[in-house]
Amino acid sequence: MALSPRTRARVALLAASVAIVAAGRPSPLAAQLHGQIWEVTPETGRATVGDTVAIRFRVRLDERDLLFDTVPKPALTPPDWLQIISVEKLQRQPDRIFTGRALVAFYRPGRQAVPIFELPFMRSVKGLERGTFRSDTATVEIVPVLPAGSSTLRDIKEPAARPGPNPLELLAAIVALAVAARLLLRGRRPATTAPAPPPPAPAPPPPPDPFELALARLAAVEAERWATRDVAHHYEAVTDALRDYLEALGIPARERTTTELAWTLPPRLLEGTLRDRYGEIFGDADLVKFAHWRPDPGTAAAFLAEAGTLLREWRAVEAEPVAAAAREGGWR
């Protein structure tokens, strides 16, 4: 029996995945560090005491790793003569490399070590549900502010004492205060009306509805006719709209694979036929992206319609708790 193009692509993708796992699975002890590189590069190798030094990060993870946080934290408490001014959030690049930067200031001369940073991560192997990934080391040469050979600060003198106030000026000030007080007691001015308070600032507009934004993005994909021009971009744009909708609901969906995202989704979003619809849509998108399956325009258009149906069903599931709470409040 002949297999359809979609089935053949699924079988090829599954076989490649099994071969990679069987051939490249490290031992449990080495799996904690295998495939991980965290390069630390100071933007300057020589700075003055107190100057701000930019430290660039370049992080590569194993394909099975998943970060719990993308803001590096210092592994140890910094000493008093080192200050970590700021640490940026790591940004993921198209080649799965994360880049970022930290600003550090040193207040002791000599060759100083850049602080070691760490990140929590998870690897999808048995026995390693959570680990800590630490950065490489680097050094910066810190030079003092004073030139070499300066012994003491002899040119610094005590400030000269200021002379006291002029007696005539002090007497004139006292007389002026006495005259002002007498005039005030003789007759007070009528109270003036306080100025009216400024009108309140207009309320900011409500944030856009994530559901409406996702529908608009799917409509834009259909209007651009990517199904007939670039079918790979068509599938990617559709799934990106669904992932961004989940991100707006507080679900980290952009950086997860199809399987990882299924683990993360709340059970209510995968109940009944939702699980099958989710598997079909995101599974077909993986075939297009990784197995280079190129469906015809009609199949691509049906894929867009199925994504819209899944989006509307997710919206209905999310709105049901709110409607139930409103009904309970009305019965009371």
C-alpha positions in Angstrom: 0.0 0.0 0.0 1.5 3.4 -1.1 1.9 6.0 1.7 0.8 9.6 1.3 3.6 12.3 1.1 2.6 13.5 4.6 2.9 10.0 6.1 6.3 9.4 4.4 7.5 12.8 5.8 6.4 11.9 9.3 8.1 8.5 9.2 11.4 10.1 7.9 11.3 12.7 10.7 10.7 10.0 13.4 13.5 7.8 12.1 16.0 10.6 12.1 15.1 11.6 15.6 15.5 8.0 16.9 18.9 7.7 15.2 20.2 10.9 16.7 19.1 10.0 20.2 20.5 6.5 20.0 23.9 7.5 18.6 24.5 10.7 20.6 23.1 10.0 24.1 25.8 10.8 26.6 26.3 9.1 30.0 24.3 10.6 32.9 27.5 12.1 34.4 28.6 13.9 31.2 25.1 15.0 30.2 25.2 17.9 32.6 27.9 19.7 30.6 27.8 18.1 27.2 26.9 20.6 24.4 27.0 23.7 26.6 29.3 26.7 26.0 29.1 30.0 27.8 31.7 32.5 26.5 32.5 35.6 28.5 34.2 38.5 26.6 35.0 41.9 28.0 34.6 44.7 25.4 37.9 46.2 26.7 40.9 44.5 28.2 42.1 47.6 30.1 40.1 50.1 32.1 40.5 52.6 34.9 39.4 52.2 38.5 35.6 52.9 38.7 35.0 52.8 34.9 32.0 50.8 33.6 33.2 47.7 31.7 30.8 45.9 29.3 30.9 42.1 29.5 29.4 40.3 26.5 27.8 36.8 26.9 27.5 34.1 24.2 25.6 31.0 25.4 25.1 27.8 23.4 22.9 25.1 24.9 22.5 21.5 24.1 19.4 20.8 21.8 17.8 19.0 24.8 18.2 21.9 27.2 15.5 24.4 28.3 16.3 27.5 30.3 14.1 28.3 33.4 15.4 31.9 33.3 17.2 34.1 30.8 18.6 36.7 33.1 22.1 35.5 34.4 22.7 35.7 38.1 26.1 36.0 39.9 27.1 32.6 41.2 28.7 34.1 44.3 28.2 37.3 46.2 30.5 40.0 44.6 33.2 41.5 46.8 33.1 45.1 48.0 35.5 46.3 45.4 33.4 45.0 42.5 29.9 46.3 41.5 27.5 44.6 39.0 25.6 47.6 37.6 23.2 45.8 35.4 22.6 42.4 33.6 20.5 42.3 30.4 18.1 39.5 29.5 19.6 37.0 27.1 18.2 37.2 23.5 17.9 34.1 21.4 19.3 34.3 17.9 18.1 32.3 14.9 20.9 29.7 15.3 19.8 28.9 18.9 22.7 31.0 20.3 21.8 33.3 23.2 23.5 36.7 23.5 23.5 39.3 26.2 25.5 41.8 28.2 26.4 42.9 31.7 27.9 46.1 33.0 30.5 45.8 35.8 32.7 48.3 37.6 36.0 47.5 39.4 37.5 49.6 42.3 40.8 47.7 42.8 43.8 48.0 40.4 45.5 45.0 38.9 44.3 42.0 36.8 40.7 41.4 38.1 38.5 38.4 37.4 35.1 38.9 35.9 32.4 37.4 38.2 31.0 34.0 37.3 27.3 34.0 36.3 24.9 31.1 36.3 21.6 30.0 34.8 19.1 27.3 35.8 18.2 24.8 33.1 16.5 21.5 32.5 17.6 18.7 30.2 15.1 16.2 28.8 17.0 13.1 30.1 16.3 10.9 33.1 17.8 12.0 36.3 18.4 15.7 35.3 15.2 17.7 35.9 17.0 20.8 37.0 20.6 21.9 36.8 22.9 25.0 37.0 24.9 26.2 34.0 27.9 28.4 34.9 29.8 30.9 32.7 33.5 30.8 31.6 36.0 33.0 33.3 37.7 36.2 32.0 40.0 38.9 33.3 40.3 42.7 32.9 43.4 44.8 33.6 42.4 47.7 35.9 44.8 50.6 36.1 44.8 53.3 38.9 43.7 56.8 38.4 47.0 58.4 39.6 50.1 57.8 37.4 52.9 55.5 38.6 55.3 57.2 41.1 52.7 59.5 42.7 53.5 59.4 46.4 51.1 61.8 48.2 48.5 64.3 47.4 50.6 67.4 48.5 48.9 69.8 46.1 45.5 69.5 47.9 45.0 72.3 50.4 42.4 72.9 53.1 39.7 75.3 51.9 40.1 78.8 53.1 37.8 79.9 55.9 35.0 82.3 54.7 34.8 85.6 56.5 31.8 86.2 58.8 28.8 88.3 57.7 29.1 92.1 57.5 27.6 93.8 60.6 26.0 96.5 58.6 24.3 94.1 56.3 23.1 92.0 59.2 21.6 95.2 60.9 19.8 96.2 57.6 18.3 92.8 57.4 16.9 93.0 60.9 15.4 96.4 60.3 13.8 95.2 57.1 12.2 92.2 58.9 10.9 94.5 61.6 9.2 96.8 59.1 7.7 93.9 57.3 6.2 92.4 60.5 4.7 95.8 61.5 3.0 96.2 58.1 1.6 92.7 58.3 0.1 93.3 61.7 -1.4 96.7 60.6 -3.5 95.2 57.9 -3.7 91.8 56.2 -4.5 91.3 52.6 -7.7 89.4 51.8 -7.3 85.8 51.2 -6.9 84.9 47.5 -8.9 82.1 45.9 -6.9 79.0 45.4 -6.4 78.0 41.7 -8.7 75.3 40.4 -7.0 71.9 40.2 -6.0 70.8 36.8 -8.4 68.4 35.1 -7.5 64.7 35.5 -5.4 63.1 32.8 -7.4 60.9 30.4 -7.4 57.2 31.2 -5.0 55.2 29.0 -6.7 53.1 26.3 -7.2 49.5 27.2 -4.6 47.0 26.0 -5.4 45.3 22.7 -7.2 41.9 23.0 -4.7 39.1 22.2 -7.5 37.1 20.5 -8.4 40.0 18.1 -4.6 40.4 17.4 -4.2 36.7 16.6 -7.3 36.8 14.3 -5.9 39.9 12.5 -2.6 38.1 12.0 -4.2 35.1 10.5 -6.3 37.3 8.2 -3.1 39.1 7.1 -1.5 35.7 6.2 -4.5 34.8 4.1 -4.4 38.3 2.4 -0.7 38.0 1.5 -1.4 34.6 -0.2 1.7 33.0 1.3 0.2 29.6 0.6 0.9 30.1 -3.2 4.1 32.1 -2.8 6.1 30.6 0.1 4.3 27.7 1.8 7.1 27.4 4.5 6.6 31.0 5.5 2.8 30.4 5.5 3.0 27.6 8.0 5.5 29.5 10.2 3.4 32.7 10.3 0.3 30.8 11.2 1.9 28.9 14.1 3.7 32.1 15.3 0.3 33.8 15.6 -1.0 30.9 17.8 2.2 30.9 20.0 2.0 34.7 20.5 -1.6 34.3 21.6 -0.5 31.7 24.2 2.3 34.1 25.3 -0.3 36.8 26.0 -2.1 34.3 28.3 1.1 33.9 30.3 2.1 30.6 28.7 5.8 30.5 27.5 5.2 29.2 24.0 7.8 30.9 21.8 10.9 29.0 22.9 9.3 25.5 23.3 9.1 22.6 20.9 5.7 21.1 20.0 6.2 18.4 22.7 7.4 20.8 25.4 4.6 23.1 24.7 2.0 20.3 25.1 3.5 19.7 28.6 3.2 23.3 29.5 -0.3 24.0 28.3 -3.1 23.9 30.9 -5.2 20.7 30.7 -8.3 22.7 29.7 -6.6 23.7 26.4 -6.1 20.1 25.4 -9.4 18.6 26.5 -11.4 16.4 24.1 -10.8 17.2 20.4 -8.4 20.1 21.2 -5.5 17.7 21.8 -5.9 16.1 18.3 -6.4 19.5 16.6 -3.3 20.8 18.4 -1.2 17.8 17.3 -2.4 18.0 13.7 -1.6 21.7 13.3 1.7 21.9 15.1 2.8 18.5 13.8 2.2 19.6 10.2 4.1 22.8 10.9 7.1 20.7 12.2 7.0 18.6 9.0 7.2 21.7 6.8 10.0 23.2 8.9 12.2 20.1 9.7 11.2 17.4 7.1 10.9 19.9 4.2 7.3 18.8 3.4 5.8 21.2 0.9 2.0 20.8 0.7 -0.1 22.2 -2.1 -2.0 25.5 -1.8 -5.3 23.8 -1.0 -3.8 21.9 1.9 -2.1 25.1 3.1 -5.4 27.0 3.0 -7.1 24.2 5.0 -4.3 24.4 7.5 -5.0 28.1 8.0 -8.7 27.4 8.5 -7.9 24.7 11.1 -5.7 27.1 13.0 -8.5 29.7 13.1 -10.8 27.1 14.5 -8.3 26.1 17.2 -7.8 29.7 18.2 -11.6 30.2 18.6 -12.0 27.1 20.6 -9.1 28.2 22.9 -10.8 31.5 23.3 -14.1 29.8 24.3 -12.3 27.7 26.8 -10.6 30.7 28.4 -13.8 32.7 28.5 -15.9 29.9 30.2 -14.5 30.5 33.8 -15.3 34.2 33.5 -18.8 33.5 32.4 -19.4 30.9 35.2 -18.2 33.4 37.8 -20.6 36.0 36.4 -23.5 33.6 36.6 -22.7 32.7 40.2 -22.5 36.3 41.1 -26.0 36.9 39.5 -27.5 34.0 41.4 -26.4 35.4 44.7 
